[in-house]
Amino acid sequence: TDNIAHDLRSPLTRHRARLEAALRHPPAADELPDWLERNLTDIDQVLSTFQSLLRIARVDSGLLRSEFTDIDLARLVHDAAELMEALAEERGLTLELSVPPQAPCTGHRDLLFQVLLNLIDNAIKYSPAGGQVRLALTPADEGWRIEVSDQGPGIPEAERERVFERLYRLDSARSTPGLGLGLSLVQSVVTLHRGQIELADAGPGLRVMLTLP
């Protein structure tokens, strides 16, 4: 609750101050569109936080396990990489893919797809221009392992557990747009699938490893 209150206070405080100022000095007609846009941005940030928290709570409830189906994890990884390839190219990055022909798995397709997009997006976001993002799917003990590696600044070992806390953000990431909810959702989805997630040093960069039964 403290974390949520802290993250929502800033946009709500800005929003209130702007409205109070507008009561004293209403914006001119030519300034009105920009004034409204700034207020909508603050409201969207609050709504986005709430929607993400509700989605995590729904995943944590375990009820979505009833929606599990047989899926091909290899196809899912290919689809996620294809969707994110344009963003990688825009940032001057190479997206390297290593996937077997097939990888049968039982799970929630949409949630696993969201996890893949989230991890690839993070890797692209924190990678230096001209770097490489590696996405690999390999067999693991009675399941599959997904690895996403980048060449960015990585995460200090002392903070690797804390990044799974809701709304927690590294000091180095505070200038980067985001809610601090991405890895919380990833962990919730992995837990829903009775899997495991681990963060490691990619030397340089971060390696995220998901193991799914």
C-alpha positions in Angstrom: 0.0 0.0 0.0 2.9 2.4 0.8 4.5 1.7 -2.6 1.2 2.2 -4.4 0.4 5.5 -2.5 3.9 6.8 -3.3 3.6 6.0 -7.1 0.1 7.5 -7.4 0.7 10.6 -5.3 2.9 12.4 -7.9 0.6 12.3 -10.9 -2.5 13.1 -8.7 -0.7 16.0 -7.0 0.4 17.4 -10.4 -3.2 17.0 -11.7 -4.7 18.8 -8.7 -2.2 21.6 -8.8 -2.9 22.1 -12.5 -6.6 22.3 -11.9 -6.2 24.8 -9.1 -4.0 27.0 -11.2 -6.6 26.8 -14.0 -9.3 28.0 -11.6 -7.3 31.1 -10.8 -6.1 31.7 -14.4 -8.1 29.7 -17.0 -5.9 28.7 -19.9 -6.3 30.6 -23.1 -8.2 28.9 -26.0 -4.9 28.1 -27.9 -3.4 26.6 -24.7 -6.4 24.4 -23.9 -5.5 21.3 -26.0 -2.0 21.1 -24.5 -3.4 21.7 -21.0 -5.9 18.9 -21.4 -3.3 16.6 -22.9 -1.1 17.0 -19.8 -4.0 16.2 -17.5 -5.0 13.1 -19.5 -1.4 11.8 -19.3 -1.5 12.0 -15.5 -4.9 10.3 -15.4 -3.7 7.6 -17.8 -0.6 6.9 -15.6 -2.9 6.3 -12.6 -5.3 4.1 -14.5 -2.5 2.1 -16.0 -1.1 1.4 -12.5 -4.5 0.2 -11.3 -5.1 -2.0 -14.3 -1.7 -3.6 -13.9 -2.2 -4.3 -10.2 -5.6 -5.8 -10.9 -4.2 -8.0 -13.6 -1.5 -9.3 -11.2 -4.1 -9.9 -8.5 -6.1 -11.9 -11.0 -3.1 -14.0 -11.9 -2.2 -14.5 -8.3 -5.7 -15.8 -7.5 -4.9 -19.0 -9.5 -8.3 -18.9 -11.2 -6.7 -18.5 -14.7 -5.3 -22.0 -14.4 -8.6 -23.3 -15.6 -7.8 -21.5 -19.0 -4.6 -23.6 -19.6 -4.4 -25.3 -23.0 -1.8 -27.3 -25.0 0.5 -24.8 -26.7 3.7 -24.8 -28.7 6.1 -22.7 -26.8 8.5 -22.6 -29.8 5.8 -20.9 -31.9 5.0 -18.5 -29.1 8.7 -17.5 -28.7 8.9 -17.0 -32.5 5.7 -14.8 -32.5 7.0 -12.7 -29.7 10.4 -12.2 -31.3 8.8 -11.3 -34.6 6.6 -8.7 -32.9 9.5 -7.1 -31.1 12.0 -7.2 -34.0 11.0 -3.8 -35.4 11.6 -2.2 -32.1 15.0 -3.8 -31.8 16.0 -2.6 -35.3 14.8 0.9 -34.4 17.2 0.9 -31.5 20.0 -0.5 -33.6 20.0 -3.9 -31.9 20.3 -7.4 -33.2 17.7 -9.9 -31.9 19.2 -13.4 -31.9 16.9 -16.3 -31.7 17.6 -20.0 -30.8 14.5 -22.1 -30.7 13.8 -25.9 -31.4 11.2 -26.8 -34.1 8.6 -27.6 -31.5 8.2 -27.3 -27.7 4.9 -28.7 -26.4 3.7 -27.2 -23.2 0.5 -26.7 -21.2 -0.2 -23.2 -20.1 -2.0 -19.9 -20.5 -1.0 -18.7 -24.0 -1.9 -15.0 -23.6 -0.1 -14.7 -20.2 3.0 -16.4 -21.4 3.0 -14.3 -24.5 2.8 -11.2 -22.3 5.7 -12.4 -20.3 7.9 -12.9 -23.4 7.0 -9.4 -24.7 7.8 -7.9 -21.3 11.2 -9.6 -21.0 12.2 -8.8 -24.6 11.0 -5.2 -24.2 13.1 -4.8 -21.0 16.1 -6.2 -22.8 15.7 -3.8 -25.7 15.0 -0.9 -23.4 18.2 -1.3 -21.4 20.6 -2.4 -24.2 23.1 0.0 -25.7 22.7 0.8 -29.4 24.5 -1.7 -31.6 24.2 -4.4 -28.9 22.5 -7.8 -29.1 19.5 -9.3 -27.4 19.5 -13.1 -27.2 16.4 -15.2 -26.9 16.8 -19.0 -26.4 14.4 -21.9 -25.7 16.0 -25.1 -24.6 14.8 -28.4 -22.9 15.1 -28.5 -19.1 14.3 -31.2 -16.6 10.8 -32.3 -17.4 10.1 -28.9 -19.0 11.5 -26.0 -20.9 13.9 -23.1 -20.2 13.5 -19.7 -21.7 16.5 -17.3 -21.5 16.5 -13.6 -22.4 19.9 -12.0 -22.3 20.9 -8.4 -23.0 24.2 -6.3 -22.9 22.9 -3.5 -20.7 23.9 -2.4 -17.2 22.4 -5.5 -15.6 21.0 -5.6 -12.0 23.2 -5.6 -9.0 23.1 -9.0 -7.2 21.8 -7.4 -4.0 18.8 -6.0 -5.8 17.8 -9.0 -7.9 15.1 -10.2 -5.5 13.7 -6.7 -4.9 12.9 -6.1 -8.6 10.1 -8.6 -8.3 8.4 -6.4 -5.7 5.4 -4.4 -7.1 6.3 -0.9 -8.0 10.0 -1.3 -7.1 12.3 0.4 -9.5 16.1 0.6 -9.6 17.5 4.1 -9.1 19.2 3.7 -12.5 15.8 3.0 -14.2 13.8 5.9 -12.7 14.4 8.1 -15.8 13.1 5.3 -18.0 9.3 5.2 -18.6 7.6 2.4 -16.7 5.5 1.5 -13.7 7.8 -0.9 -11.9 5.2 -3.7 -12.4 6.7 -5.7 -15.3 8.8 -8.3 -13.4 6.0 -8.6 -10.7 3.6 -9.7 -13.4 6.3 -12.0 -14.9 6.9 -13.7 -11.5 3.1 -14.1 -10.9 2.6 -15.8 -14.3 5.6 -18.1 -13.7 4.3 -19.0 -10.3 0.8 -19.6 -11.8 2.5 -22.2 -14.1 4.4 -23.7 -11.1 7.7 -22.6 -12.8 10.8 -20.8 -11.6 12.5 -17.5 -12.5 16.1 -16.6 -12.0 18.2 -13.5 -12.7 21.9 -13.8 -13.5 24.8 -11.8 -14.8 25.2 -12.0 -18.6 28.7 -10.4 -18.4 27.8 -7.7 -19.4 24.1 -7.4 -19.1 21.3 -9.3 -17.5 20.2 -12.9 -18.1 16.6 -13.8 -17.2 15.9 -17.6 -17.0 12.4 -19.0 -16.8 11.8 -22.7 -16.3 8.3 -24.0 -17.1 7.1 -27.6 -16.5 
